[in-house]
Amino acid sequence: MPKVTFQEERCKGCGLCLEICPMRIISFGDKLNLNGYHPATIEEDKKSMCIGCASCAKICPDCAITVER
């Protein structure tokens, strides 16, 4: 199973990863990061649905997402 890591403090909440995810499992978190943005995340119950395509990491302009296969 792929492991997706979001560096929440780097995320600016642009939403590009939400749009490109083919499984539609990425969403904005409830809490704010230090810069005042709701960072992208994958809820715990949806992590097993990730196919490891790394589209989210490729499109992120802030390099805030890492995908390990």
C-alpha positions as CSV (number, residue, x, y, z in Angstrom):
1,M,0.0,0.0,0.0
2,P,1.4,3.4,-0.9
3,K,2.2,5.9,1.8
4,V,1.3,9.6,1.2
5,T,2.7,12.2,3.4
6,F,1.5,15.8,3.5
7,Q,3.8,18.5,4.9
8,E,1.0,20.5,6.3
9,E,3.0,23.6,7.0
10,R,4.1,23.9,3.4
11,C,0.6,23.6,2.0
12,K,-1.1,26.8,0.8
13,G,-4.5,25.2,0.1
14,C,-4.5,25.7,-3.7
15,G,-6.6,22.5,-4.2
16,L,-4.7,21.2,-7.2
17,C,-4.1,17.9,-5.6
18,L,-7.8,17.5,-4.8
19,E,-8.7,18.1,-8.5
20,I,-6.1,15.7,-9.9
21,C,-6.6,12.7,-7.6
22,P,-8.3,10.0,-9.7
23,M,-9.7,8.4,-6.5
24,R,-11.0,11.7,-5.1
25,I,-9.7,10.9,-1.6
26,I,-7.8,14.1,-0.8
27,S,-9.7,16.9,1.1
28,F,-8.9,19.9,3.1
29,G,-8.3,19.4,6.8
30,D,-10.3,21.1,9.5
31,K,-7.4,22.7,11.3
32,L,-5.3,25.7,10.1
33,N,-1.6,25.5,9.6
34,L,0.8,28.2,10.8
35,N,0.2,30.3,7.6
36,G,-3.6,30.3,8.1
37,Y,-4.4,27.7,5.4
38,H,-6.4,24.5,5.6
39,P,-3.9,21.9,4.4
40,A,-4.7,19.0,2.2
41,T,-4.9,15.6,3.7
42,I,-6.3,12.1,3.3
43,E,-8.6,10.9,6.0
44,E,-7.5,7.7,7.7
45,D,-10.3,5.6,6.5
46,K,-9.6,6.5,2.8
47,K,-5.8,5.9,2.9
48,S,-6.3,2.4,1.7
49,M,-8.0,3.6,-1.4
50,C,-4.8,5.4,-2.7
51,I,-3.4,3.8,-5.8
52,G,0.0,5.4,-5.5
53,C,-0.1,7.3,-8.8
54,A,1.7,10.3,-7.3
55,S,-0.3,12.7,-9.4
56,C,-0.8,14.8,-6.3
57,A,2.9,15.1,-5.5
58,K,3.7,15.9,-9.2
59,I,1.2,18.8,-9.4
60,C,1.9,20.3,-5.9
61,P,3.6,23.7,-6.5
62,D,4.9,23.7,-3.0
63,C,6.4,20.2,-2.9
64,A,4.3,19.5,0.1
65,I,3.4,15.9,-0.8
66,T,5.5,12.8,-0.8
67,V,4.3,9.4,-2.1
68,E,6.2,6.2,-1.2
69,R,5.4,3.0,-2.9
